[in-house]
Amino acid sequence: MLLITVKENESIDKALKRFKKKFERTGVLRELRRRSAFTKPSVARRNEVIRAVYKQQMQEKENF
């Protein structure tokens, strides 16, 4: 549970902005989106390999 204490003479907008930052850092929304649809382990592994190959190609391009 996130607790945000509103300081004296602090606008609600600033307090809301602090709340949003804290909420984003917890990763709750990211985890919810990840869990919303099931991906088979084989598909997840394949995507991971594709991402790794892409990153490696980008690094090779950068070195030249």
KEDOZA-217701 format. One record per residue (C-alpha): residue in three letters; x, y, z. Coordinates in steps of 0.1 Angstrom, whole numbers, plus 5000, padded with zeros to 4 digits. Each point is the difference from the previous one (the first is absolute). Layout:
! KEDOZA-217701
<atom><torgu>ALA</torgu><X>X</X><Y>Y</Y><Z>Z</Z></atom>
...
! end
This chain:
! KEDOZA-217701
<atom><torgu>MET</torgu><X>5000</X><Y>5000</Y><Z>5000</Z></atom>
<atom><torgu>LEU</torgu><X>5014</X><Y>5034</Y><Z>4990</Z></atom>
<atom><torgu>LEU</torgu><X>4998</X><Y>5028</Y><Z>5025</Z></atom>
<atom><torgu>ILE</torgu><X>5005</X><Y>5036</Y><Z>4989</Z></atom>
<atom><torgu>THR</torgu><X>5000</X><Y>5027</Y><Z>5026</Z></atom>
<atom><torgu>VAL</torgu><X>4989</X><Y>5034</Y><Z>4987</Z></atom>
<atom><torgu>LYS</torgu><X>5023</X><Y>5026</Y><Z>5015</Z></atom>
<atom><torgu>GLU</torgu><X>4988</X><Y>5034</Y><Z>5011</Z></atom>
<atom><torgu>ASN</torgu><X>4994</X><Y>5025</Y><Z>4972</Z></atom>
<atom><torgu>GLU</torgu><X>5006</X><Y>4972</Y><Z>4974</Z></atom>
<atom><torgu>SER</torgu><X>4976</X><Y>4999</Y><Z>4971</Z></atom>
<atom><torgu>ILE</torgu><X>4981</X><Y>4969</Y><Z>4993</Z></atom>
<atom><torgu>ASP</torgu><X>5015</X><Y>4998</Y><Z>4965</Z></atom>
<atom><torgu>LYS</torgu><X>5035</X><Y>4996</Y><Z>5015</Z></atom>
<atom><torgu>ALA</torgu><X>4988</X><Y>4974</Y><Z>5024</Z></atom>
<atom><torgu>LEU</torgu><X>4983</X><Y>4981</Y><Z>4972</Z></atom>
<atom><torgu>LYS</torgu><X>5032</X><Y>5002</Y><Z>4979</Z></atom>
<atom><torgu>ARG</torgu><X>5020</X><Y>4985</Y><Z>5029</Z></atom>
<atom><torgu>PHE</torgu><X>4974</X><Y>4972</Y><Z>5003</Z></atom>
<atom><torgu>LYS</torgu><X>5001</X><Y>4992</Y><Z>4963</Z></atom>
<atom><torgu>LYS</torgu><X>5038</X><Y>4998</Y><Z>5001</Z></atom>
<atom><torgu>LYS</torgu><X>4999</X><Y>4977</Y><Z>5030</Z></atom>
<atom><torgu>PHE</torgu><X>4974</X><Y>4978</Y><Z>4984</Z></atom>
<atom><torgu>GLU</torgu><X>5019</X><Y>4998</Y><Z>4968</Z></atom>
<atom><torgu>ARG</torgu><X>5032</X><Y>4989</Y><Z>5019</Z></atom>
<atom><torgu>THR</torgu><X>4982</X><Y>4971</Y><Z>5016</Z></atom>
<atom><torgu>GLY</torgu><X>4993</X><Y>4984</Y><Z>4967</Z></atom>
<atom><torgu>VAL</torgu><X>4965</X><Y>4990</Y><Z>5008</Z></atom>
<atom><torgu>LEU</torgu><X>4985</X><Y>5011</Y><Z>4967</Z></atom>
<atom><torgu>ARG</torgu><X>5028</X><Y>4984</Y><Z>4980</Z></atom>
<atom><torgu>GLU</torgu><X>4995</X><Y>4967</Y><Z>5019</Z></atom>
<atom><torgu>LEU</torgu><X>4962</X><Y>5002</Y><Z>4994</Z></atom>
<atom><torgu>ARG</torgu><X>5005</X><Y>5004</Y><Z>4963</Z></atom>
<atom><torgu>ARG</torgu><X>5025</X><Y>4972</Y><Z>4999</Z></atom>
<atom><torgu>ARG</torgu><X>4976</X><Y>4976</Y><Z>5018</Z></atom>
<atom><torgu>SER</torgu><X>4969</X><Y>5010</Y><Z>4980</Z></atom>
<atom><torgu>ALA</torgu><X>5008</X><Y>4976</Y><Z>4972</Z></atom>
<atom><torgu>PHE</torgu><X>5018</X><Y>4966</Y><Z>5004</Z></atom>
<atom><torgu>THR</torgu><X>5030</X><Y>4994</Y><Z>4978</Z></atom>
<atom><torgu>LYS</torgu><X>5013</X><Y>4965</Y><Z>4996</Z></atom>
<atom><torgu>PRO</torgu><X>5035</X><Y>4994</Y><Z>5013</Z></atom>
<atom><torgu>SER</torgu><X>5012</X><Y>4991</Y><Z>4965</Z></atom>
<atom><torgu>VAL</torgu><X>4987</X><Y>5032</Y><Z>4985</Z></atom>
<atom><torgu>ALA</torgu><X>5015</X><Y>5021</Y><Z>5028</Z></atom>
<atom><torgu>ARG</torgu><X>5034</X><Y>4983</Y><Z>4994</Z></atom>
<atom><torgu>ARG</torgu><X>4998</X><Y>5006</Y><Z>4963</Z></atom>
<atom><torgu>ASN</torgu><X>4992</X><Y>5037</Y><Z>5005</Z></atom>
<atom><torgu>GLU</torgu><X>5029</X><Y>5002</Y><Z>5024</Z></atom>
<atom><torgu>VAL</torgu><X>5024</X><Y>4985</Y><Z>4974</Z></atom>
<atom><torgu>ILE</torgu><X>4987</X><Y>5024</Y><Z>4973</Z></atom>
<atom><torgu>ARG</torgu><X>5005</X><Y>5030</Y><Z>5023</Z></atom>
<atom><torgu>ALA</torgu><X>5036</X><Y>4988</Y><Z>5008</Z></atom>
<atom><torgu>VAL</torgu><X>5008</X><Y>4996</Y><Z>4963</Z></atom>
<atom><torgu>TYR</torgu><X>4987</X><Y>5034</Y><Z>4993</Z></atom>
<atom><torgu>LYS</torgu><X>5020</X><Y>5016</Y><Z>5028</Z></atom>
<atom><torgu>GLN</torgu><X>5031</X><Y>4983</Y><Z>4989</Z></atom>
<atom><torgu>GLN</torgu><X>4996</X><Y>5012</Y><Z>4964</Z></atom>
<atom><torgu>MET</torgu><X>4994</X><Y>5035</Y><Z>5012</Z></atom>
<atom><torgu>GLN</torgu><X>5032</X><Y>4999</Y><Z>5021</Z></atom>
<atom><torgu>GLU</torgu><X>5020</X><Y>4987</Y><Z>4970</Z></atom>
<atom><torgu>LYS</torgu><X>4987</X><Y>5028</Y><Z>4978</Z></atom>
<atom><torgu>GLU</torgu><X>5010</X><Y>5025</Y><Z>5027</Z></atom>
<atom><torgu>ASN</torgu><X>5035</X><Y>4987</Y><Z>5002</Z></atom>
<atom><torgu>PHE</torgu><X>5007</X><Y>5006</Y><Z>4963</Z></atom>
! end
